[in-house]
Amino acid sequence: MINITSFETLDKAIKLAGGEPTVLEALWDGDTSGWYLYLNLHVIIKKLFSIKKEVRYLGTISLGGDIRLFNGTVPPWPEAELAKEWGKMANEKYGLIFYFPSDKEPDNNCPGWEQRHLAIQCADCAKMIIPTDSPYLSKEICYSCHLKREFNNKIKNAEPYDDGVNLFMVKDEEYNHLGYSSFLDGFSMAPFIDDTVQSRREKRLVDIVTIDELDISIIKEKIEQALDEKVAVYKSAEFPPDFPEKFKSNIKRHTVEYKGNKYELIERLNEEHSKIDGLVWALEMVDKAISGNYCFKIYFKNGFTYRDDAVLRFVNFVSNGSTSLAAIVQQYSGILTETEVQDTVTKMEKAGCLIIEGEIVQTTDVTRKLL
């Protein structure tokens, strides 16, 4: 795919497309790495006795993966902001129409320029959409608004939500974040620490479990034993026989070293390779902890709801760690009552996640490590 990185590269692509440009359309699509915009140019080709309309693909606007989604909010999507800026410039230069039906957030269910007569307006956000044929989704709203309604209902009903575990390597006040997983078993070292962790959980709203030096030495022995078993039956990185040739270049290989031997691993397609990769990473973290006199600390939620999580994320991410109680009430107007907001803030204060000083609400260090 051609990557559009500036108006200059877009302008060059428009010129190379040929014909008279009439419409520049920006539409969303996505893959395993996240959302991106692809740009099409509608042109008129004039010949001696004919006029023909054609659509030319120009390229994509992509600014990386979607880890930004996990901080609780998504700011104006930078791809969208760039597309709007460059679309305006293209309009001014060529007099073409810039068509961008979903300019605030990704949605691949919006009509292209030539399908817009089939579209309806989303009842919630008013953007143009092609009505879904799914029996499980509302036909009057877009999928993004469907998800928002579902999420808001979870907040309103205070549905349980303990998902989210953070793992740190710690020494004194130095915290090195090793990773996040929805549940403990998402970490490759989980099978070797689970019994210890569960025996030390106190079932508080925020559980912080410490894995100390003695535990880590035992964990290392278990990881090495598991790795020995895996590499003993290691097979080289080969594609499955029916894997499409055209996709092979997109699959990455990398090499890990264990006990002086190197093993080439293929990403995602080989479960045994993934296990070896995870175990090697776990062993590296354990070795670093032992040599540097670190311990591991694991942060858990226990008895949280979607409401608790949403309020914490609003204060921590949207409000940069400090806001007023009135601002939280305003944020969830129509979803939560003022009393429900107050009760949630008080609950999170007791959990050690928030500090309340008059009307000001602030997050704590616990919150920053928990989310």
N, C-alpha and C positions, 0 to 999 in steps of 0.2 A: 504494500500500500504506500502511496505517495503521502508523505507527511507535510501538511501545510503549517509552516512555522511562523509566517509573517504575511503581511499584505503583499509584499513583493513576490513571494512564492505563489500566492493565490493569483495575483495579477498575471504572472507569467503563465500559469496554468490556463487562465481564461483566454489569453492570447493564442496559446498553442491549440486550444480546442477548435478554433476555426468557426466560421459562421458569424451570425449576428446574435450576441447574447441577449436573451430576453428575461430569463429567470435564473437566479442563483438560489438553490434550496439547500438547507442544512437539516439533516435528519440524524436521529440518534440510532446507534446500534451498540452491541456489546459482545464481549467474549470473556474468557476465563480471567483476563487481567483487568477487566473493568469496562466502563462506558467510554465511547468516543463518538465524535461527530463525523459523518461523511458528507462531502459536498458534491452536488451535481449541478451541472450547468445546462439549461435548456437553450438551444440555439435554433435559429432559422437559417437553413441553407438555401440560398437563392441561385437557381440556374437559369438558363435562357428561357425555358418554357415551363419551369416548375418551381414550386416553393415547398420545401420539406422541413419538418420539425424533427429535431433529434435531441437526445439527452446524452451528455458527456460526463463521465465520472472524473472529478478533478483530484480528489485525495481526501485525507482525513485530518482532523484536529484532535490530537490525543495528548494528554499531559500526565500519563502514568496511571497506576493502579488505583483502586478505590479504598485504600486503608483509611482515607479521610472520612468514610462513612461511619467508622466505628467510634468517633469522638462524640456522638450524640446529635450532632447537627452537621449540615453541609452548607458552607457559605455559598454565595453565588458561584455556580460552577464556572471555573475559569475558561473552559472550552466554550461555554455559551457566551461569556463576556467578550472573548476574542472574536467569535463568529459574528456577534452583533456589530462590533466595531468595524471589522473588515467588510461585513455585508453592507454597512452604511457607506463605506468608502467605495465599494464596487458600484453601488447605486449612483453615487455622485459622479463617478467616472464614466460609467457606461449607460446610465439611465435605465438599468434593468430593475426588475422586482427582486427584492430579497425576501425569501419565504422561509420562515423559521417557526414552525407551529408549536414547538415546546422550548421556549427560550429561557425558562426558569429552572428546569430540572430534566433529567433524562427520561424519555418515554419513547419506546419504539413502536407504539401503537397509534402514532399520529399519521395522518394521510400525507402522501407526497403531493406535489403540486397538481398532478393530473388526476389524483383521487379525491381531491378536496370536496367535490360535489357529493361524495358518499358519506361525508363526516357529519357529526353532531357536536354540539358544545358540551363539554363536561359540566355537569350540574354544580360541581364544587369549585373548580378553578377556571372554567370557561374556555379552556383551550380546545382546539378541534381534535376529535378522536374518531377512529373507526369503531363503531359499537362492537363489543366482544360477542362471540358466539358461545362462550363458556356458560354452562348452566349454573356454575358456582359463583359467578361474578355479576355485579350489577351492570346493566347495559347503559345506565345514565351517567356513569362517572368513569374517569380514567383509572388505570391500575394504580398509579401513585396515590390518587385520592382514596381508592379502595383500601390501600395499605394504611393510609393515615387514619381513616375511620376505624379500622380494626385496632390500630395502635392506641388511638384515643379511647376506645372502649375498654382496652386493657388497663389504661390509666384510671379511667372513671370507676371501673369495677375493682380496682386494686388487686388484680390477679397476681398470683405468686410469681416471682422472678428472681431466682438465685443464680442464674447463669453468670459466669464471669469469674475466672480464677487467674490471678497474677502471681508470677514466680520471680523472686529476686535473689541475687547473690549479695550478701551483706557483710560488711565489716565496719564496726563502729557506726558512723553516720553515712557511710558510703553505700548507696543502693544501686546495684546494676540490674536493670530490668532484663530478664532472660526470655520472657514471653508471656503471652496471654492465650488462654483457651477457654471455651465455654464451660468445660468441665475438666477436672484434674486428669482424667484419662486421655486428654488431648496431648499431654506431654509425654515424650518418649521415655522419660525416667519414671513415669507414674507406677508401672508394675512393681518397681523396686522400693518405692516409698509409701505406697498406699496404706499398708498396715500401720506403719509408724504415724502417718498423718491422721488416720481415722482415730487412733488411740489418743491423740493429743487435741483433737477438736473439742472445744468447750461449748459449742452450739450457741454462742453469742451472736448478736446481729452481725458483727464483723468478727470473724475468726482469723487470727494470725498464728500460723503454726511454724515453729522453728525446727529445722533439721540441722543438728549440730555436728561437730567434727567427728565424733565417734560414729554417729549414724552414717555420715558420708563415707567413711572408710569401708563400712559394711556394704553400702550401696555400690561402691566401686567394684568390689569383688563379684557382686551379683550381675552387674552390667558386663563385666569382662567374661563371665561364664556364659551369658546369653550371646555375646558377640562371638565367642569361640565356636559356639554351636552354629551360628549363622554363616560365618565365613568358611566353616568346614564343608558346607554344601553350596557355596557360592557358585553361581553360573554367570558367565560374561553377559554384558549388556547387549541383548539382541531384541530387535523389534518382533512383535508377533507376526506370524506368516501373512495374516490378512490385513496388516496395518497399511493404510494408503500411502503410497510413495510420496505424494505431494505434501504430506504433513510431517514427514520425517525431519525436515530441516528446522521445524519449530520445536522439536523436543530436545531438551538440553541433556548433556552428559557431563558428569564431573567425577573426579577421582578422590577417594579418601584413603588414608593410610592407617593401618593398625598393626602393631607389633612388627614393623619393618616391611610389611607387605602392602601393596597398593591394589585397590579395587575400583574398577570403573563402574559407576552406577548410572542408570538411566532414570530420569525423573518421571514420576507419576504412573508410568506404564507397568512397573514391576513392583509388586507388593513386597517381595523379599528384599529388593534393593532399598526400598523406602525404610524398611525396618533397620537394615544395616546403617543407613544414613542417620536415622534417629538415634540409634545406640551409640554411634561414633560421636555425635554431638553431645549426648548425655555424658559420655565418658570424658570428653574434653572439658565440660563444665565442672564435673566432679574433680578432675585433676587440678583445674584452676583453683577451685575452692580449697583443696587440701594444701596446695603449694602456697596459697596466699592467705591462709588462715581465715577463710570466709565461712559463713554458714548460709543456709538457704532459708528464706522466709516466704511463706505462701499465704496469700490473702484470699479469704472466702467471704461470700455473703451467706447469711442464714436467716431466713424469715423476711427477706426483702420482697417488695412488690414492684410491678411496673411503675406505680406511682412514685415510690421511693426513688427508684433508679432515674426516672425522668426528671424529678426535681433536682437531684444531685447533679445530673448532667447539665441542666439548664444553668445552675449556679456556677458550676466548675468550668464549663466550656463556653457557653454562650455569654456568660457574664464575667468571664475571666476570674472566677473565684470569689466575687463579692457583688451583692446586689441588695435590693430592698425587698421586704416582704410584700409590699404592694406590687412590685414588678413581677414577682412569682405568681401572685393572684391574677394579674393581668395576663400573663403568659398562658394560664390554664383556664381563662374565662370561658364559660360555656361547657367546660369539662369537669372542673372541680369547684366546689364552693369555697368561700374564704375560710370556713372552719376546717374543711378537709385539707387545705393547704397548710394551715396553722398546725394541725395535728401531725401532718407529714414532716414538717420542719422540726417540730418538737421531738418526734421519734428519731429523726436523723441526728439531732443534737445529742440525745441520750446514747446513740450508737457511736458517738465520737466523730461523726462525719461533718457536722456543721457547728459553727459558733454563732450565737445570736447575741447581738449587742444593740438593744433598742429595736429599731426597725431594720437594722442592717444584718444580713445573713452572709456568712463567709464559710468557705470550705476549709477543711483541715488537711494536714499531710496524709492522714488516713484515707481520705477521699481520693486524693491524687494518686495514691498507690492502689486503691481498690478498683477504680474505673479503668 
